[in-house]
């Protein structure tokens, strides 16, 4: 009797742990429902599979526990002498097949729907690079880079989950994302939208979303989910949702900002900058864009990120230095900064790298030099 009580008490304790875990998973650690039709459908399918698994577990472990209790050796039961039963084998083969078909049909339907990006109303090219995202709106003359907002501290709510330029999309619009990468494999993931797609160099993967009208004004966050290098954990995704009217106003504002930037670049290229101004701006650009890899000291992290202090690039021909900063270097972590920085910023950071850390070449690269290089390439 004492053994039976201990066994029953142990089973009860185990069941309480399992049930508490199921409740906890259903609240804090479960898959989130999301805000789109497909994300809710994925959540419903997920929960259906969970409860089917729970039912199977109850039947299987219930039969095992019943056997442990009522057919144990102390009951002096004589073991069965049969070897197999064709009828039982057919039953336990048919039941799993039926369960799998029951789960497969809705899963395949949902998967086909999630992969069908046809009849989209807007297309956005998403390009991953170490360690930022580039967004290009194919129907509008809008494109920009999105990087981690490094001004936030660990006390801020969205620490490591905020960016300087968020992706902006309108409600009630089927938005197609064309996902690729410029260097290594990344993965663009926004769980609330049920969107997760690998970004692979040389390939373009499609995915899509359509956000309901009641989500206007909200912000959804995600991350790169492919281990892509040392700053993989600092590559968040932020999506801001606007009404259709507000989205049109945002596009118009971006057009004005682009025209203003082009005018400023033209004015900068017409000026001749002195060394102090180039070095001051160059240090600012270097600290924000380059120091992550090449270090503030210019010593880098060899062999992945070579030193700039005393390097052949910083001390060699100016055109070669301009080329690698503007166009990057294929097969390495050196991204192309031509599309990311203005001509003035490019000239300043190259001048800084050629004269900081005792390089002291005395070279001054002007914005006009960057424009001339781009025109000839």
N, C-alpha and C positions, 0 to 999 in steps of 0.2 A: 504493500500500500504506500509506503514511504517513497519507493522508487516511482510509482505512478504519479504521486502528488508532485514530486520534483520535476518529472517529465512534463506534466500538464502546466506547471508554473513556468517552466522554461519555454514551452511553446507559446504560452500567453505573452510572455515577455518579448519573444521574437516577433510575434504578430503585432504587438504594440509599436515596436521599433519600425517595422515595415510600414505600418499604416501611418505613423507619424512622419516617416520619410516621404510617403506619397502625398500627404497633406502639405508638407513643406515644399515639395517639388511643384505642387500645383499653385503655390503662392509666390515664393521668392525665387526659385531656381528653374522654373519651367520655361519652355519656349514662349516668347511673347506673342500675343495675337496679331500685332501690327495694325495698320490703318487702312490698307487697301483691300480690295476684293480678293486678290490672290493671296495676300498674307493671312487673311482670316481663313481662307480655304485651306491653306497649309497648316494652320494651327488646328483647325477642326479635324483634319486628317491625322495629324500627330496625336491628338487626344484620343481619337478612335483606336489607333494602333496601341496606345498605352493601355486602354481599358481592355482590349482584346488580350493583351499580354497579361494583364492582371487576372482576367478570368481563367486563362490557361494555367497560370501559376497556382491559382486557388485549387483548380481541379487536380493538377499533378501533385502538388505538395500536400493537398488534403488527402489524396489516396495514399501517399507515402506515410503521412503521420498516422492515418487510420491503421495501416498495416503495422507500423511500429508498436502501436498501443495494443491492438486486439489480436495480433498474430505473432506476438513475440514468443521466444523460446520458452519462457516461464509458463506459458499457457499450455505447453506440451502438445502444440499442434504438429500433426504429422505432415511433412512437406509433400506437395503435390508431385506426382510422378510423370505428368505429361510433358512433352517436349515442345510442341507448338500447336497453334490453332489457326487454321487458314482463315476462318471467319474473323477472328480478332485481329489478325495481321491486316486483312483487307480494311477493317474499320479504322485502325490507327494509321493506315496509309491514306485513306480517303478523307478523313477529317482534316489533316493538315493541308491537303490539296485544296479542299473547299475553302478553308480559312485564307490561304494564300490568294486564291482567285478573288475572294471577297475583298481583300485589301488591295490587290493589284489594279483592279478596274478603276476605282476612284483615283489612285495614285498616278496611273498613266494618263488619265484625262487631265488631271491638274498639271502634270509635267508638260504635256503638249501645250496647254494653255499658257503656262509660264514662259515657254520657249517661243511662242508665236508673237513676234514683234511686227507683223504685217499691219498695214493700215494705220501706221503711227502718224500723228499730227505734227510731231517735232522730233528732231534728231540732235543728239549731243554726243560729240566724240570725247571720250574719257581716256586720257593717256597717263599711265603711271610712270614715274621716274624716281630715282633715288634723290630725295625722299619727299615727293610732292605730287600733286595731281594737276593735270592741265585739262581745262574744259574748253571746248570749241562748239559754239552753237551754229549748226550748219545752215539754218534758215536765216540767221542774223549775223551781222558783222561784229560778233562778240566772242572774245576768247581771253582767257586769263589763267594764271597759275594759282593754285590753292595750297598754302603751306601752313604748318603748325604755328599757332599764335604763341610765341615764346614769351609774351609779356605776362601771361598768367602764372600764378604760383600754386603750390600744392594746396593752399587754403581755398582756392577758387573752385566753384562747383564743377566747371567743365575743364578742369586742368587736364591737359593732354588730349582734349576732345574738341578744341576750338581752333578755327583757322582764320587767316587774314581775309580770304575771299571765299565765301560759301557758294556752292552751286545753287542757283535759283531756278525753280520750275513753277509753272502755273497749275492751278487745280483743273479738274475735269478735262485733262488733255492727255492723250496717250503719248508718252515720251519714250522714244527709243534711245538706248545708250549703246554706242559703238565703243567697245572697251579694248584697249591695246596697251602696249608698253614700249618705252624707248630703250630700255637697257636690260633689266632682269624681269623675272615673273613677279607680278603683283596680283592683288585680288581686291576688287572694289565691292564693298559690302555695306548695305544699309538694312539692318534687320527689320525695322518697322515697315519698310516697303517691300519686304521679301525679295530683295535684289542682292545677288552675290554672283559675281562673274570674274573669272581669272583674266588678268591682263598679261598677254604673252607677246613678246617682241616678234614682229613679222606676221602676227595673226590679228584678226578683228573678230571679237565675240559680241553677240547681240544679247541684249536683255531689255526689259521695258517696265514701266510703271504707269499707273493712272491714279491720281490722288483725289479723293472726294472733296467736294466744295467745303465741307465743314472743317477741313484741316487747314484752310487758309490762315496764314499768320504763324503757323507752327514751324518748328525746326526739328529735324531728325538727324541723328548722328550715327556714324559707323566708323570702320577702320579698315586698313589694309590687313587682310588675313592670310597673306603668304609671306613667309620669312624671306625678306628681300634685302637684308643687309643690316649694318649696325644701327641704323636709325629706323628700323622697321616699326618700332613701337611709337614713333613720333610722326605718323602718317595718317591722321584722322580724315574722315569724310564728313562734311556737314552739308545738309540739304535744307534750304529754306523754301517754304511754300507760300506763294502769293496768289491772290485772285487774278483773273485774267487781265483786268484793268490795271492793277498794280504792276503786273509783269510787263505790260506794254510800256508803262512809265519807267520801269527799271531798265528796259532795253534802250529807251530813248536817252536815259541818263548815261548809260555805258557808251553810247555813240558820242555824246558830248565829251566824255572823259577821254575817249580815243582821239578825237580831233584836237583836244587841248594838249594831249601828250605828244601828238605829231607836231604841233606847232612849237611846243617847248623844245622838242628834240632838234627841230630845224634851227631854232634860235641858238641852242647850245652849240650846234655844229658850226655856226657862223662866228663863234667867239674863240679867242685864243686864251686858254686857261693857264694861270701861273702854277708853279710847282706846289705851293702851299695849299691852294684850293684843290688841286688834283689829289694830293696826299690825304687831305682831310676827308674828302668824299670817298676816296679809295679805301681808307681804313674802315669807314662806316659800312661800306658795301662788303668788304672782306670779312669783317666781324659777323655780319648777318648771314652771308651766303657761303663763305669759303672756310671759315675757321672750324666748322664742325669736322671737316676731314683733314685739312692741312694744318690745323692748330693755330692758335693766336701767335705762337712763336715762329711759325713758318717751317717747323721741323717735321710736320706731317705724321702719319702713322704707317711707315713702310712695312710691307711692300705695297699694300693696297692703296695707300694715299701717300704719294712721295712728297718729300720735303721740297719747299720752294726756296728756302734759304740756300744760296750758292748753287742752285740747280741749273742744268743746261737750258731749261726753258726760260727762267727768269733772267739769265745772263746771256742768252743767245740772241739770235735775230728777232727783232721786234715783230715782224710779220708772222713768224712761227708762233710767238706768244699770243698774238691777237687771234690767230686761227684756232688754237686749242681752247681758248676761252669762249670764243664766239660759236664754234662748231662742236666743241666737245671732242672726246676720243672714244671711238667705238670699242666695245669689249671691256671698258673700264667703268669706274664710278664717276668719271668726269663727264658731267652733263653739258649740253650746249646752252650757254647763257645768252647767246644772241637774242633769242625770243623773250628772254626773261628780264633783261636789263635794258635801260636806255643807252644810247650811244655815249652820253656823258658818263654814265655809271661804268660802262665797259672801259672807257678810256681811263677813268680814275682808278679803277681797281687794278688794271694792268700796270699803270704808272706806279701804284703803291707796291705791287709785288716786285717790280724791278728796282725799287729803291729802299724798301724796308729791310730789316734784319741784316744790315751791313752789305746788302747787294750793291747799292750805290752806283747804279749804272749812269745816273744822270739823265736817263731817257724820259721825255715827256710825251705821252701819247695823248693826242687831242681827239675830241669827238669827230672832227673832220676826217681824221685818219681811219676811224672805225667805219664811217660812211663810205670812204673810198675803198676800203677792204671789202665791204659787203657788195658794193657796186661791181667789183671785179671778180666776184666769186658766185 
